[in-house]
């Protein structure tokens, strides 16, 4: 299970869920507002309450995990000795402090500009804080220390009305083992709520990056369309 922790740890760096009639769409509450959450890609399923509670360990304390998606195969094996590897997964989060605030079009533009500045300047302080928090949480459950190196920013993936996304690549270290992960971080405005969608993949080749970019954009559009 340690490698599962290693891969979900990168979520740090960068709710009740009930399912609608369509099993590919979940409904979450954000500040009292119902948000429809379609599956990010074919072959991925929402993890459900128990596993979502477990994955909260990988979410920054200022955020709340709304939904998480794993491949169908990984979901079946999750929590067993059969699974020590999460190559791809997604998470949707909301900032706790902004959950009950309305985010208008102009507010969203300000958020996007701030994020662009942060991405350009680097986020080493944030990574250092995240590593400290990860270590504290993992120590509490007797899991080996895991560190996330400073991400290399790969630039903006896309920008549309009410959504923009950036990509980054980082190394996640556990003892002598290092795994390279790509993260697509999408900031979006849905029903006047500010949400953060994360798409992760282990980096194997250029196709890994393309998959993250395409999936992040498609999921953002699907989230917006499902809530119009």
N, C-alpha and C positions, 0 to 999 in steps of 0.2 A: 504493500500500500504506500510505501514511502514515495515512489515515483509519482503516484497520484498527487500527493502533497506538493512535490516538486513542480509539477506542471500547473496546478491551480494556483500556486504561489504568485505567479506573474500577474494574476488579477489585481493584486494589491498595488501594483505599480501603474500603473497608468493614471407579513403579506400573505396574505392568504390567496391561494390560486384555486379557482374552480374552473373546470373544463366545460366549454360550450358544447353544443351538439356536434359540431365539427371537431374531431379529435386533434386536428392540426392547429387549432386556435385555442389559446388559454385566455382567461379574463383575469386581470389583476386590478387591485384598487390602489390608486396613487392619490393621496390627499382626498379621499372620498370619491374620486372620479374613476369610473370603470374604463380600463384600457384593454383592448383586444391585442393579444400577442400571438401572431402567426409563427409557425416553425420557421427558423432561419433558412433551412435548406432541406431538400428531400433526404430522407434517411436519418433525420434527427428528431428526438422526442424530448418533451419536457420531463424533468427528472422526478417531479412529485415532491410532496411536502417533506418527507423524512430525509431524502437525499439533499434537498435544497437547504435544510437546516444544517446538514453536515458541511455543505459547501460555503456556508456563511463564514467559515474560518478564513476563506480566501478573499473576503470582501473588506475593504477599508471600513473602519468603524464609523466614518461619517456617511457611508452609503448603506442602502438597504437593498438586498437582493430580491428582485421581483420574480425572475424566472431564470432557469438554466437548462441548457440543452446538450445532450450527449448523443452519440451515434446509437442506433438501436442495439448493436452488439455490445458496446461499452456499458450501456444502461443495464442490460441483463446481467453483466458480470460485476457491476460496481459493488464494492464492499466485500468481494471475495478474493481469494488468492489467485484466481484466474486473471485478474486485471491488475497490472502494475504499470499501465501505460495509457495515458489519454493523449492521443495525437491531435484531436480537434474537438473543440467545444465552444459554446457561446453563453454569454450571460447578459441579462438586462438589469440595470440598476437605477436607483434614484437617490439623489442627495437628500439625506434626512432633513437638513435645514431648509431645503427648498421645496419639500414635498407638498406643502399646503399653500405655496405661492403660485400665482399665475405668471406664466412666462409669455409675454406678448412678442410680436415680430421684432420690435426694436430691442427688447430685452435680449432676445435670442442673438441678434447681431452683435451686441456687446459681449455676450458670452463667447461667441465664436472668435471675435477679435482677441479676447483675453487668452483663449486657448491657443490661438495661432502664435501669440507672443511667447507663451510658455513653452510651446514646442520648439520655437526657434532658439530660445535661451537655454534650453536643457532643463532637466528636472532631477538633478543629482540629489538635492536636499530632500525631495519627495521620496526618492529611492532609498536614501539612508534611513528616513523615518519608517518607510515600509518594511525594510529589512529588520529593523529593531522590533516592530510590531509582530512580524511573522515569527521571529525567533521566540518571542514571549509566548505566543499562542501555541507554537509547536512544542515548546518545552513543557507546557502545561499538560500535553497529552503524550509526552515521551516520544516525540518524533525527532530524528536528527535535524540539525540546523541546515537551513536552505538559504542561499543568498541569490539575489537577482542583481546582475551587473547593470551598469548604466546603459539604458537603451540607446540604440542608434536610430535617430529619426530618419524615416524614409520619405517623409513629405506627405502632402495631402492626397488622399485617395480620390475624393470627389466632393463636390459642393452643390447642393440643390436647395430649393426653398425648404426651410425647416429641417435641414440635415446637412452635416458636414462630417468628414472623417479623415483621420490621419493614420499612418501605418508606422510601426516601429519594430525593430528586431532586437532581441536581448538574449543573454546567456543566463541560464539558471543552473546554479552549482549545488550539488549535494555530495559531500565527501570528495571522491576523485572523479565523479561523473558530472559532465556538463551537457546540457541540452540547449539547443538554440530554438527559440520560440519567436513567432511573428504574432503581433497583436494589431488588429484593426480596431481603433477606438472611434466610435461614432457618437456624436452629440446631436440630439434631435429634439424637436418640439412636437409633442403629440397632445392634442386636446388642451393646449395651453400649459402642459406640464413638460419640464425639462428632464429628459431621460438620457441614459448612457448605455449604449449597446457595445459589447466587446465580442470580437471574433478572434479565436486563437487557433493556431496550427503550429505543429513542430515544423521547423524549416528543414526541408530536404533538398529542394532545388527551386528554380524559378517558378515552377508551377505552384508551389506552396504559397508564394507571395500572390500570385494571380488569383488563387482560390480565395485567400483572405480578402483581397480587394473586391472581387466580384460578389462574394457572399455578404460582406458588410454593406455594399451599396444596395443589393437586392433586398436584404432584410430591412434596411432603413425605409426603402420605398414601400415594402409590404406593410410595415408598421404604420406608416402614414396613411396608406390607402385603406387599411382595415379599420381606421378610426375616423374616417371622414363622414 
